Amino acid sequence: MTASKLVDPDEFIRWYGEGKTYSWIIDEYRRKYDLRIGHGTISNWRHQLGLKKRAVRDSNLIPWAVKPEHRHNHMLHMLRTEARRRAGEPVPPDRLKQLRGWLNNLAEQDAVAHYEPDTAQGWWLVPRRPGVDGGLIREPGLVTRSRGSRR
């Protein structure tokens, strides 16, 4: 069995609680302890220490099972950010500024986010359908996201 690279659990818990990003923790571990770790290591530590996942799932904003090749799209990031904001979770100021700009753009265009998994692009802004699309997304005909959540 491999020894854990977790040097100081209390320090990790503090960083995680302060909202330090996984990338920041990876860089800090390299700088402070000369240890190379990855995102999976941090996720494992979080689970082992019983810390709550940061991801906020809101199937009203993201009702689709999003394909891996579409998971780094700006619209998806904005929908996730809005989900965090609505859930009362902390949102970094720069991300909140991006969100406000994106929401203003939607309002100016009277548009909503739309996802088509079987296309290369995946995400589009499309015109809001009066009386149908009341929120930030094109209301899908079929919800494909699973309702369960992993710990």
FENMOWO-V773917 format. One record per pair of residues at least 24 apart in sequence whose ideal C-beta (glycine too) atoms are under 10 Angstrom apart, sorted by the first residue. I is the first residue (numbers start at 1). J is the second residue. D is the distance in whole Angstrom. If there is no record, write none. Layout:
BEGIN
I/J/D, I/J/D
END
This chain:
BEGIN
4/41/9, 4/44/9, 4/45/8, 4/48/8, 5/29/8, 5/33/8, 5/35/5, 5/36/9, 5/37/6, 5/41/7, 5/45/9, 6/35/10, 6/37/9, 6/41/8, 6/42/10, 6/44/9, 6/45/5, 6/48/8, 6/49/8, 7/32/8, 7/33/5, 7/35/7, 8/32/10, 8/33/9, 9/45/8, 9/48/9, 9/49/6, 10/49/10, 12/42/8, 12/45/6, 12/46/8, 12/49/7, 12/51/9, 13/45/9, 13/46/9, 13/49/6, 13/50/10, 13/51/7, 15/42/10, 16/42/8, 16/45/8, 16/46/6, 16/49/8, 16/51/6, 16/52/9, 16/54/8, 17/51/8, 17/52/10, 18/90/9, 19/54/8, 19/89/9, 19/90/6, 19/91/9, 19/92/7, 21/54/9, 21/92/9, 22/46/9, 22/54/9, 46/151/10, 47/150/10, 47/151/7, 50/151/9, 52/151/9, 53/149/8, 53/150/8, 53/151/7, 54/84/8, 54/89/8, 54/90/9, 55/80/8, 55/83/9, 55/84/9, 55/89/10, 55/149/9, 55/150/9, 56/80/7, 56/81/9, 56/82/9, 56/83/5, 56/84/5, 56/85/9, 56/86/8, 56/87/5, 56/88/9, 56/89/6, 57/83/7, 57/87/9, 57/145/8, 57/146/10, 57/147/9, 57/148/9, 57/149/6, 57/150/10, 58/82/8, 58/83/4, 58/84/9, 58/86/7, 58/87/7, 58/145/10, 59/83/9, 59/143/7, 59/145/5, 59/146/9, 59/147/7, 59/149/10, 60/86/9, 60/135/7, 60/136/9, 60/137/8, 60/139/10, 60/143/10, 61/86/8, 61/113/9, 61/135/7, 61/136/6, 61/137/6, 62/113/9, 62/115/8, 62/137/8, 62/145/6, 63/115/9, 63/137/7, 63/139/8, 63/140/6, 63/142/9, 63/143/4, 63/144/7, 63/145/5, 64/114/10, 64/115/5, 64/116/9, 64/117/7, 64/122/10, 64/137/9, 64/140/7, 64/142/9, 64/143/8, 64/144/5, 64/145/6, 65/115/10, 65/117/7, 65/143/9, 65/144/4, 65/145/5, 65/146/7, 66/115/7, 66/117/7, 66/122/8, 66/123/9, 66/144/9, 66/145/8, 67/115/9, 67/117/5, 67/118/9, 67/119/10, 67/122/7, 69/117/9, 69/120/8, 69/122/7, 70/115/7, 70/116/9, 70/117/7, 70/119/9, 70/120/9, 70/121/8, 70/122/4, 70/123/6, 71/122/9, 73/113/9, 73/115/9, 73/121/9, 73/122/6, 73/123/5, 74/98/8, 74/102/8, 74/113/10, 74/123/8, 75/102/8, 75/106/10, 75/112/10, 75/113/5, 75/114/9, 75/115/8, 75/122/9, 75/123/4, 75/124/8, 75/125/7, 75/136/9, 75/137/9, 76/113/8, 76/115/8, 76/122/8, 76/123/7, 77/102/9, 78/102/5, 78/103/8, 78/105/10, 78/106/9, 78/113/8, 78/136/8, 79/113/6, 79/115/9, 79/123/10, 79/136/7, 79/137/7, 82/135/10, 82/136/7, 102/136/9, 103/136/8, 106/135/10, 106/136/6, 106/137/10, 111/136/9, 111/138/9, 112/136/6, 112/137/5, 112/138/5, 112/139/8, 113/137/5, 113/138/7, 114/138/4, 114/139/10, 114/140/9, 115/140/8, 115/144/9, 117/144/8
END
